[in-house]
Amino acid sequence: MKAFYNALLIVLLLLGGLISCKELNDSYEIYVVPGGIIYPGKIRSSELFPGRHRVLIQWPAGQDPSITKARIFWDNYSDSLEIPISPSDSVARVLIEDLPEKSYAFVVKTYDDLENASMPVEILGKTYGELYQESLHNRRIAESSFEPPSRLFLRWAGADRENFAIATEIKYTDTLGRIQVKWIPAETDTCSLLDIQAGSSYSYRTVYLPEWISIDTFYTAYDEAGIELP
């Protein structure tokens, strides 16, 4: 009798499994197109590099040799850009320019030569422009002193690291009358110009990257300062 009940239980489990599989197949058949659907490989490991009214998007190519091109969409598919892709390409790269300053959700699809499209991949990023530029401030000089014949000592106030100040650029005339340009890193508090021309002036501005991976550099306007002789 026990063996009978065990056999009956096995039959019932098998019937239940067949019914579940039938229901699963019924629901799946909604998405099946006769003849099948071909999806080219979607992009992976994408990167976005922001810039001034532009972005650079790239990803490893060559993962699917059937891919012949990619399309990048933005602003809810109202704008797009297409690039060709060859099986020999190691990296797919596209520069999208003339973008208003704001945040974006880019959607990338790859295509084969029959216009079969991959599953979409969303890439988030933003561009920078006048609004970001207007928020930038030149790094102040907290102290300066000149030691004849040609040494200028400068002590800097704190750099604007919140907006990713990376350096201060100094332009001056040396003792031979040549224009020199030097960068002072944002983490440096003091510096000395050893060959500045006595009685001349110098100008300086601060260098910013809106993000560490930005493809464009931003600058403040130059401030000019004179040398105070002792």
Protein Blocks (a to p, Z undefined) as FASTA:
>chain_A
ZZmmmmmmmmmmmmmmmmmmmmmmmmmmmmpcghiaadddddehiacdddehiacdddde
hklmkbgbdcddeehhlaccdddddfklmbdcdddehiacdddddddddddfkopacddd
ddddddddfkmmmmpccdddfbdcdddfkbccdddddddfknopabdcdddddfkopacd
ddddfklmbdcdfkbcehiacdddddddfbfkbcbdcdddddddddddZZ
